[in-house]
Amino acid sequence: METPSKDKAPRKPNKTSVLLKGHAQLVTGVALSPSEVNHVASSCADGQLKIWDISSGVCLRTLCENDKRLSCVSYSKDGSRLITGDWAYTTRVWDIGSSSVVVNLNGHAGKITAARYRPDGMFLLTSSEDKSMRAWDMRKGASVEYKAPDEVLDCRWSADGQKVIAACKDASILIFDARIPTTPFQVLKGHSEWVTCVDVSEDGTQILSGSVDRTLKVWDVKTWSLLATCSGHEDAVNSCKFIDKFIVSGSGNRFWGSKDNRVLMWEIEEGKGHMRRSMLGHTDCVMAVDASAFSSRIAAGSMDRYVRVWDFFVPQKRKERPDSAGPSKAFCKWGCLKVLTRLETPEHEGEQCLLREIQCPECDVTVTVKNLPAHASQECAFRTFFCFCEEQVLESDREEHRSTECSHRMVPCPNECGADVRADKLDHHLKAVCQVREVRCSLGCSAAVVARDILHHQQHECSNREVKCADCGMLFPAKGAMSHKRKHCGLRDVACPLGCSATLTANDMAVHEKKECPNRKVACSLGCGLGMEAHQAAAHESSECVRRIVACPAGCGETLEWQRLSQHTRGCRNKPHASIPPREPSPPPSPEPEPRRVAPPPRPEKVGGVILPGEGCPACGHRRKTCSKYYPSHRFSSMPSLVACSFQ
């Protein structure tokens, strides 16, 4: 690493610029290294980030080669890292030693316009066209958002890192307290057009701003008042920088023909900005400038694809030595008719005269400085133009580029759908727009159909389309039509599964089985607990049920359950009293017949767990006062399922 030494003799300043060639498109940012005297970094719209050696003009390394257009570049304070922003809303931190990305920061919704480290290196500030700034904590990866009323074109930290400064498209400069991101505590207004750039002096007492209104303004940080205005540029000021007590600025029109492609150096005296030096060489709009007191250099990047580096020096105001014959004066040798003293001649003829002859950096043709912009834009064999696709192309390749390379050219669809599509939109057209592309049915039938027929397929052909049953109105997939008619349609005809020979619709069959079918199973409505088919219920309840209501056969007028009839008859009030008639002489006793053995009645059938009573005791089959052979408690009439033995 090269460092300046006090013992080393100061380097003699070079009044001409060092030209660095290698970028293919406009240079969007430049940054002089704070640790290497001869190093400068540059970012380009073609996505390349390069580090150059100023002394040799050689590119030392290219850190980034991708399809994302870079918009800005800056160094960390120790010079070990580079920060880039791009059009894809991403900020990257690069480690120069390993040539790799160490941090990716995503959060903005617009192009990144600037990225700056805080002086202590703990936070990184980014600004974007999404009308916001973000302060990123490099330890945690979290960010704080500062909202602005319009696009933020540049941003800076204050010298103490406690304030955040934003250059806005609404011609204002916003000052935020870094700890209070909600609203700015100070708004500086003085420019009449977009504020494109800002900078802070090394001692933190002044703020510098540049604008599309072609002026630079210096502001006092203590009083927030305007100190000085610098007027002299013929086009918008795109970039500005403090260096010692001087100001460096670059200008040009980035949207159409640029006529002021200079880098100017200013000095503030008595509230006015005085131009001290004009640095020429660029043939198109100057996009970015940087200046470093450490390396004593000024760097600038331009839309002409080049980076130029000048040695920093200030022309001295020298008094002419008295001469007896008077000061020696002569006309400029280039024919500008300016009368010069002997001391003024070298600087004027070598650097300032617009009629001096120089070589075009592209085609090596000798032209005057005054005619160089016109030559570069109209005559140079290697002049370039910006195509609608935002590519910078040689004029000689214009027709070939527009017919074969330009991403905005119109090309016919290769599927022969008849459409002409922009080349950069062709992939999208083939995948999502072309009417003859092959697409898969979205209903899941796996059929491949031409895009223009997909609607007809989904409405009339797809096996997974929804169809409506003509009978019941139910929706179902078309492939299930037969199954629906056989098994699921509510209006299909079905036979009664209980065997009653009735034929009804499926919707009515459930009601039929529960309430109408004569073969359905029902329980006795009188509560005897017996189950039977519905058509047998009437006969059972009228003649068989033990709980049917019957009249007393003795004629007492009472009605009661059949199972209680025997008990009632024993105590009925109409029971005839036994009148004992005169006993007649009994015939002689005949021999008693041998008792006949009576077989017990069959064991009663269980229906639903209930033993139906018969004419005799279901256990012993004969009359006994206490029957306990089969079921000891059957005589208690309080049990609902059994009855007391009716035989005493």
C-alpha positions in Angstrom: 0.0 0.0 0.0 1.4 3.3 -1.1 1.2 6.1 1.6 2.4 9.6 1.4 5.6 10.5 3.3 6.7 13.8 4.7 10.3 13.0 3.8 9.5 12.2 0.2 9.6 15.1 -2.2 6.1 16.2 -3.3 5.0 14.9 -6.7 5.0 17.5 -9.4 1.3 18.0 -10.4 0.3 16.8 -13.9 -1.9 19.4 -15.6 -3.3 16.9 -18.1 -5.7 14.1 -17.2 -5.1 10.3 -17.1 -7.6 8.6 -19.3 -8.9 5.2 -18.1 -10.5 3.1 -20.9 -12.4 -0.2 -20.4 -16.1 0.3 -19.8 -18.6 -0.5 -22.5 -21.4 1.9 -21.3 -21.7 5.1 -19.3 -19.8 5.4 -16.1 -22.2 6.0 -13.2 -19.9 6.5 -10.3 -16.2 7.0 -9.3 -14.5 6.7 -5.9 -10.8 7.5 -5.0 -9.4 5.0 -2.5 -8.7 6.4 1.0 -5.9 3.9 1.5 -4.2 3.4 -1.8 -2.9 6.6 -3.5 -3.0 5.3 -7.0 -6.3 3.4 -6.9 -9.7 4.6 -8.2 -12.9 2.5 -8.5 -15.6 3.0 -11.1 -19.1 1.6 -11.6 -20.8 1.2 -15.0 -24.3 0.8 -16.4 -23.1 -2.5 -18.0 -22.9 -4.0 -14.5 -19.1 -4.0 -14.1 -17.2 -2.6 -11.1 -13.5 -1.9 -11.8 -10.5 -0.9 -9.8 -7.8 1.0 -11.7 -4.2 1.9 -11.2 -3.9 5.6 -12.0 -0.2 5.7 -12.7 -0.3 3.0 -15.3 -3.9 3.4 -16.5 -4.4 -0.4 -16.1 -7.5 -2.1 -14.7 -6.3 -4.1 -11.7 -9.5 -6.2 -11.3 -13.2 -6.4 -12.2 -15.2 -7.3 -9.1 -18.6 -7.6 -10.7 -19.8 -8.8 -14.0 -23.6 -9.4 -14.2 -26.8 -8.1 -15.8 -27.6 -5.6 -13.0 -26.9 -2.0 -13.9 -24.8 -0.3 -11.3 -25.8 3.2 -10.3 -23.2 4.3 -7.6 -20.0 3.3 -5.8 -18.1 4.4 -2.7 -15.3 3.2 -0.4 -15.4 2.4 3.3 -13.3 4.6 5.5 -10.4 2.1 5.7 -10.5 1.4 2.0 -11.0 -2.4 2.5 -14.6 -2.5 1.1 -16.6 -1.1 -1.7 -20.3 -0.3 -1.7 -22.4 -0.4 -4.8 -26.1 0.3 -5.6 -28.0 -0.8 -8.7 -31.1 -0.4 -10.7 -32.5 -3.7 -9.2 -33.0 -2.0 -5.8 -30.1 -3.9 -4.2 -27.1 -2.5 -2.2 -24.0 -4.8 -2.0 -20.9 -4.6 0.2 -17.7 -6.0 -1.5 -14.6 -7.2 0.2 -11.7 -6.1 -2.0 -9.3 -8.7 -0.8 -11.5 -11.7 -1.6 -13.4 -10.0 -4.5 -16.6 -11.3 -3.1 -19.9 -9.9 -1.8 -20.1 -10.0 2.0 -23.5 -8.2 2.5 -26.6 -7.9 0.4 -29.1 -5.3 1.5 -32.7 -5.4 0.1 -35.5 -3.1 1.2 -35.9 -0.3 -1.3 -38.5 -0.3 -4.1 -36.6 1.9 -6.5 -33.2 2.4 -8.0 -30.4 3.0 -5.5 -29.0 6.5 -6.0 -26.3 6.7 -3.3 -24.7 4.5 -0.6 -22.4 6.0 2.1 -20.8 4.6 5.3 -21.1 6.5 8.5 -17.8 7.9 9.7 -17.5 5.2 12.4 -18.4 2.4 9.9 -21.2 1.0 12.1 -24.1 2.1 9.8 -24.6 2.4 6.1 -26.9 5.0 4.5 -28.7 4.4 1.2 -31.0 6.6 -0.8 -33.5 5.5 -3.5 -35.9 6.7 -6.1 -38.7 5.2 -4.0 -38.8 8.5 -2.0 -36.9 7.1 1.0 -33.5 6.6 2.7 -32.5 3.7 4.9 -29.8 3.5 7.7 -28.6 -0.1 7.9 -27.1 -1.5 11.1 -24.2 -3.5 9.8 -24.1 -5.7 12.9 -27.7 -6.7 13.0 -28.8 -6.2 9.4 -31.9 -4.1 10.5 -32.7 -0.7 8.9 -34.5 2.5 9.8 -36.4 4.2 7.1 -36.5 8.0 6.5 -39.4 9.1 4.3 -39.1 12.0 1.8 -41.8 13.8 -0.2 -40.1 13.0 -3.5 -37.3 10.9 -5.0 -34.0 11.1 -3.1 -31.1 11.6 -5.5 -28.2 11.7 -3.1 -27.6 11.3 0.7 -24.8 12.0 3.2 -24.0 11.6 6.9 -23.0 14.7 8.9 -19.4 14.7 10.2 -20.5 13.5 13.7 -22.9 10.9 12.3 -25.9 12.3 14.2 -27.7 13.8 11.2 -28.8 12.5 7.8 -28.9 14.8 4.8 -31.0 14.1 1.6 -31.0 15.8 -1.8 -34.6 15.7 -3.1 -36.2 15.9 -6.5 -38.6 18.6 -5.2 -35.7 21.1 -5.0 -35.2 20.8 -1.3 -32.5 19.5 1.1 -33.9 17.6 4.1 -32.0 17.3 7.4 -33.0 14.4 9.7 -32.0 13.6 13.2 -30.6 10.1 12.7 -32.5 8.9 15.8 -35.9 10.4 14.7 -36.7 9.1 11.3 -40.3 10.3 11.2 -39.9 13.9 10.0 -36.9 16.2 9.1 -36.1 18.9 11.6 -34.8 21.2 8.9 -35.6 21.8 5.3 -33.2 24.0 3.2 -34.8 25.7 0.1 -33.0 27.8 -2.4 -32.7 25.8 -5.6 -35.3 26.1 -8.3 -34.8 22.6 -9.8 -33.9 19.1 -8.7 -31.2 18.9 -6.1 -28.9 16.2 -7.6 -26.0 16.0 -5.1 -24.9 17.0 -1.6 -21.7 16.9 0.4 -20.5 17.8 3.9 -17.2 19.6 4.6 -14.5 17.8 6.6 -15.0 19.9 9.7 -18.8 19.5 9.4 -19.6 23.2 9.4 -20.9 23.5 5.8 -23.2 21.6 3.4 -22.7 21.7 -0.3 -25.5 21.1 -2.8 -25.7 21.0 -6.6 -28.8 21.3 -8.8 -30.3 21.0 -12.2 -30.6 24.8 -12.1 -26.8 24.9 -12.9 -25.7 26.3 -9.5 -24.0 25.1 -6.4 -24.9 26.4 -3.0 -23.0 26.4 0.3 -25.0 26.3 3.6 -24.0 27.1 7.2 -24.8 24.1 9.5 -25.1 26.3 12.6 -27.6 28.8 11.3 -28.9 26.8 8.3 -28.4 29.9 6.2 -27.0 30.3 2.7 -23.4 31.3 2.6 -22.5 31.3 -1.1 -23.7 30.5 -4.6 -21.5 29.2 -7.4 -22.8 30.0 -10.9 -20.8 29.1 -14.1 -22.0 25.7 -15.4 -24.0 25.7 -18.6 -25.8 22.4 -17.8 -27.1 20.6 -14.7 -24.7 20.0 -11.9 -24.7 16.2 -11.4 -22.0 15.7 -8.7 -20.1 17.8 -6.2 -17.4 17.3 -3.6 -15.5 19.3 -1.0 -11.6 19.1 -1.0 -9.9 21.2 1.5 -11.4 24.7 1.2 -12.2 24.1 -2.5 -15.2 22.6 -4.3 -15.2 20.3 -7.3 -18.3 19.9 -9.5 -19.2 18.0 -12.7 -22.0 18.9 -15.1 -23.8 17.9 -18.2 -27.2 17.0 -19.6 -27.8 13.3 -19.2 -31.1 13.3 -21.1 -30.3 15.0 -24.3 -27.4 16.8 -26.0 -24.9 17.9 -23.4 -22.9 21.1 -24.1 -21.1 21.5 -20.7 -19.0 18.5 -20.0 -16.5 20.2 -17.7 -15.2 19.5 -14.2 -14.8 22.8 -12.4 -13.0 23.8 -9.2 -14.3 26.6 -7.1 -13.1 28.7 -4.1 -15.5 30.5 -1.8 -14.4 34.1 -1.1 -16.5 36.9 0.5 -19.8 35.0 0.0 -19.2 34.2 -3.6 -17.9 31.2 -5.5 -15.0 31.9 -7.8 -14.0 29.4 -10.5 -10.3 28.6 -10.1 -9.8 25.8 -12.6 -11.6 24.1 -15.5 -10.8 20.5 -16.3 -11.7 19.5 -19.9 -11.5 16.2 -21.7 -14.8 14.5 -21.5 -17.0 14.6 -24.6 -20.3 13.8 -22.9 -22.2 14.5 -19.7 -20.1 14.2 -16.5 -22.1 11.8 -14.3 -19.9 11.6 -11.1 -16.9 13.3 -9.5 -14.7 12.5 -6.5 -11.8 14.4 -4.9 -9.3 13.2 -2.3 -6.8 15.3 -0.3 -5.1 12.0 0.6 -4.1 11.2 -2.9 -4.3 14.9 -4.2 -6.4 13.8 -7.2 -9.7 14.6 -8.8 -11.6 11.8 -10.7 -14.6 12.0 -13.0 -16.8 9.5 -14.8 -18.8 10.3 -17.9 -21.4 9.1 -20.3 -18.6 8.9 -22.9 -17.6 5.6 -21.1 -14.3 7.0 -19.7 -12.8 7.8 -16.4 -10.4 10.8 -16.2 -8.1 11.6 -13.3 -6.4 15.0 -12.7 -3.8 15.9 -10.2 -5.2 18.4 -7.6 -3.5 21.8 -7.7 -4.6 25.4 -7.6 -3.3 27.8 -10.2 -1.3 30.5 -8.3 -2.0 34.2 -8.7 1.4 35.5 -9.4 2.5 39.1 -9.9 4.7 39.9 -12.9 8.2 41.0 -12.3 8.9 44.7 -13.0 10.8 45.2 -16.2 12.4 48.3 -17.5 10.8 47.7 -20.9 7.5 46.7 -19.4 5.9 43.3 -19.1 6.5 41.0 -22.1 3.2 40.3 -23.9 2.2 38.2 -26.9 -0.9 36.8 -28.7 -1.9 33.2 -28.0 -0.3 30.9 -30.6 -3.6 29.1 -31.2 -5.2 32.2 -32.7 -7.7 33.1 -30.1 -6.4 36.7 -30.2 -6.0 36.9 -26.4 -3.0 38.9 -25.3 -1.0 37.0 -22.7 2.0 37.8 -20.4 5.0 35.6 -20.3 3.7 33.9 -17.1 0.1 33.4 -18.4 1.1 31.9 -21.7 2.0 28.3 -20.7 -1.1 27.7 -18.7 -3.4 29.3 -21.3 -2.0 27.7 -24.3 -1.5 24.3 -22.6 -4.8 24.0 -20.7 -7.3 26.9 -21.1 -7.4 27.9 -24.8 -10.4 26.5 -26.6 -8.6 26.7 -29.9 -5.7 24.5 -28.9 -5.3 21.3 -30.9 -5.8 17.9 -29.2 -6.3 14.4 -30.4 -9.7 12.8 -30.3 -9.3 10.0 -27.7 -11.3 7.6 -30.0 -10.1 8.1 -33.5 -6.8 10.0 -32.9 -7.9 12.8 -35.3 -6.5 16.2 -34.3 -9.2 18.7 -33.5 -9.6 21.9 -31.4 -10.9 21.7 -27.9 -13.9 23.9 -29.0 -14.8 21.5 -31.8 -14.2 18.3 -29.8 -17.8 17.8 -28.6 -19.2 18.4 -32.1 -16.5 16.0 -33.6 -17.3 13.3 -31.0 -21.0 13.5 -31.7 -21.1 14.0 -35.5 -17.8 13.1 -37.2 -15.8 10.6 -35.1 -15.6 7.2 -36.6 -16.0 5.7 -33.2 -18.7 7.9 -31.9 -21.5 6.2 -30.1 -25.2 6.7 -29.6 -27.7 5.6 -27.0 -30.3 3.2 -28.4 -33.8 3.0 -27.1 -32.7 -0.2 -25.3 -30.3 2.0 -23.3 -27.3 0.4 -24.8 -24.4 2.6 -26.0 -23.5 1.5 -29.5 -21.0 2.6 -32.1 -22.6 4.8 -34.8 -21.2 2.5 -37.5 -23.0 -0.5 -35.9 -26.4 1.3 -35.6 -28.2 -0.6 -38.3 -26.8 -4.0 -37.4 -27.6 -3.4 -33.7 -31.2 -2.3 -34.4 -31.8 -5.2 -36.7 -30.1 -8.0 -34.8 -29.2 -7.0 -31.3 -31.4 -4.3 -29.9 -33.7 -5.7 -27.2 -36.4 -3.3 -28.4 -36.5 -4.5 -32.0 -39.7 -6.1 -33.2 -39.5 -9.8 -34.1 -42.2 -12.2 -35.4 -43.4 -14.9 -33.1 -41.7 -18.2 -33.9 -45.0 -20.1 -33.3 -46.5 -18.2 -36.3 -49.3 -16.7 -34.3 -49.0 -13.6 -36.4 -47.9 -11.2 -33.7 -44.8 -9.0 -33.7 -43.2 -8.8 -30.3 -40.3 -6.8 -28.8 -37.2 -9.0 -28.5 -36.9 -8.6 -24.8 -40.6 -9.5 -24.3 -40.4 -12.6 -26.6 -39.9 -15.1 -23.8 -42.9 -13.7 -21.9 -45.0 -13.8 -25.1 -44.1 -17.5 -25.8 -44.8 -18.5 -22.2 -47.9 -16.4 -21.3 -49.4 -14.6 -24.3 -49.0 -16.5 -27.6 -52.3 -17.9 -28.7 -50.9 -21.0 -30.4 -48.6 -22.1 -27.5 -49.3 -25.4 -25.9 -50.8 -25.2 -22.4 -51.9 -27.7 -19.9 -55.5 -27.7 -18.8 -55.8 -26.0 -15.4 -58.6 -28.3 -14.3 -56.2 -31.2 -13.9 -57.1 -33.4 -16.8 -53.5 -33.3 -18.0 -54.5 -32.6 -21.5 -52.2 -30.3 -23.7 -54.3 -27.8 -25.7 -53.6 -24.8 -27.9 -54.0 -21.7 -25.8 -56.7 -20.2 -28.0 -58.8 -23.4 -27.6 -58.3 -23.8 -23.9 -61.6 -22.1 -22.9 -63.6 -24.3 -25.3 -61.8 -27.4 -23.9 -62.6 -26.5 -20.3 -66.2 -25.7 -21.1 -67.1 -28.6 -23.4 -64.4 -31.3 -23.5 -62.4 -31.5 -20.2 -63.3 -34.6 -18.2 -62.9 -32.6 -15.0 -65.3 -29.8 -16.0 -68.3 -29.3 -13.9 -71.7 -30.4 -15.4 -75.2 -30.1 -14.0 -77.5 -33.1 -13.6 -80.6 -32.6 -15.7 -82.7 -34.2 -13.0 -81.5 -33.1 -9.6 -79.5 -30.0 -10.6 -76.4 -31.2 -8.7 -72.9 -30.1 -10.0 -70.3 -32.9 -10.5 -67.2 -33.7 -12.7 -68.2 -34.8 -16.2 -66.2 -38.1 -15.8 -68.5 -39.0 -12.9 -71.8 -38.7 -14.9 -72.6 -42.4 -15.1 -71.7 -43.0 -11.4 -73.9 -40.1 -10.4 -76.9 -41.4 -12.3 -76.5 -44.9 -10.9 -75.5 -44.1 -7.3 -75.8 -40.4 -6.3 -78.7 -38.7 -8.2 -81.5 -37.8 -5.7 -84.1 -38.3 -8.4 -83.1 -41.8 -9.6 -85.7 -44.6 -9.2 -84.9 -47.2 -6.5 -86.8 -50.2 -5.1 -87.6 -50.3 -1.5 -84.9 -52.3 0.3 -87.4 -53.7 2.8 -89.2 -55.7 0.1 -92.5 -53.9 0.0 -92.3 -53.7 -3.8 -92.6 -49.9 -3.8 -90.4 -47.9 -6.4 -89.6 -44.3 -5.4 -86.9 -41.6 -6.0 -83.8 -41.8 -3.9 -84.7 -38.5 -2.1 -88.1 -40.0 -1.1 -86.9 -43.4 -0.2 -85.4 -42.4 3.1 -88.8 -41.0 4.3 -90.5 -44.1 2.9 -88.3 -46.4 4.9 -88.8 -44.5 8.1 -92.5 -43.6 7.9 -94.4 -45.3 5.1 -93.1 -48.8 4.3 -95.4 -51.5 5.7 -92.4 -53.8 6.2 -90.5 -51.3 8.4 -89.8 -52.4 12.0 -91.9 -50.7 14.7 -92.4 -51.1 18.4 -95.7 -51.7 19.9 -97.3 -48.4 20.6 -98.9 -49.7 23.8 -95.6 -50.2 25.4 -95.3 -54.0 25.7 -91.8 -53.9 24.3 -92.5 -56.2 21.3 -91.1 -55.3 17.9 -92.8 -56.2 14.6 -93.4 -55.1 11.1 -95.7 -52.1 10.6 -98.5 -54.1 8.9 -98.7 -56.5 11.9 -99.0 -53.7 14.4 -102.8 -53.3 14.2 -103.5 -57.0 14.7 -101.1 -57.2 17.5 -102.4 -54.2 19.4 -106.1 -55.4 19.0 -105.8 -59.1 19.9 -102.3 -60.1 21.1 -100.8 -57.3 23.1 -100.8 -58.0 26.9 -101.3 -54.3 27.5 -104.3 -53.9 25.2 -107.4 -52.5 26.9 -110.3 -54.8 27.5 -113.7 -54.6 29.4 -114.3 -56.7 32.4 -116.1 -59.9 31.3 -118.2 -59.8 34.5 -119.9 -56.7 33.4 -118.7 -54.3 36.1 -118.1 -51.7 33.4 -114.4 -51.3 34.1 -111.7 -51.3 31.3 -108.2 -52.4 32.0 -105.1 -54.0 30.5 -105.5 -57.6 29.5 -102.5 -58.7 31.7 -104.4 -57.4 34.9 -107.7 -59.1 34.0 -107.1 -62.2 36.1 -106.3 -60.2 39.2 -109.4 -58.0 38.6 -111.8 -60.9 38.3 -110.9 -62.2 41.7 -112.1 -59.0 43.3 -114.7 -57.9 40.9 -117.9 -56.6 42.5 -120.0 -58.4 40.0 -118.5 -61.8 40.8 -121.3 -64.2 41.6 -121.6 -65.3 45.3 -121.4 -69.0 45.8 -124.9 -70.2 47.1 -124.6 -73.6 48.4 -127.6 -75.7 47.3 -128.7 -78.7 49.3 -126.3 -81.4 48.8 -127.7 -84.5 47.0 -126.5 -87.8 48.0 -123.3 -88.5 46.3 -122.9 -91.5 44.2 -120.6 -94.1 45.4 -117.1 -93.3 44.8 -115.7 -94.6 41.7 -112.1 -95.6 41.5 -109.9 -92.5 40.9 -108.4 -92.5 37.5 -104.7 -92.5 37.3 -103.4 -88.9 37.0 -102.4 -87.9 33.5 -98.9 -86.4 33.1 -99.2 -83.1 31.3 -96.2 -81.9 29.3 -95.0 -78.4 30.1 -95.6 -75.7 27.5 -92.6 -74.8 25.4 -90.2 -72.2 26.7 -91.4 -68.7 25.6 -89.4 -66.9 22.9 -87.3 -63.9 23.8 -88.1 -60.8 21.8 -85.7 -57.9 22.5 -84.6 -59.4 25.8 -88.3 -59.7 27.1 -89.9 -63.0 28.1 -93.5 -63.0 26.8 -95.9 -64.5 29.3 -98.1 -67.5 28.2 -101.2 -69.2 29.6 -99.2 -70.7 32.4 -96.0 -70.0 34.3 -93.2 -69.7 31.7 -90.9 -71.6 34.1 -92.8 -74.5 35.6 -95.8 -74.6 33.2 -98.4 -75.4 36.0 -100.2 -73.6 38.8 -98.2 -72.8 41.8 -98.6 -70.1 44.4 -94.9 -69.4 44.5 -93.1 -70.1 41.2 -89.3 -69.7 41.6 -88.0 -72.5 39.5 -87.2 -70.3 36.5 -87.3 -66.7 37.6 -87.7 -66.1 41.3 -88.9 -62.5 41.0 -91.4 -63.0 38.1 -94.3 -62.7 40.5 -93.6 -59.0 41.2 -95.8 -57.0 38.9 -93.6 -53.9 39.4 -91.1 -55.2 36.9 -92.0 -53.7 33.5 -90.7 -56.6 31.4 -92.3 -59.5 33.3 -95.7 -60.1 34.8 -96.8 -61.8 38.0 -97.8 -65.4 37.7 -101.6 -65.4 37.0 -102.1 -68.7 38.7 -102.6 -68.7 42.5 
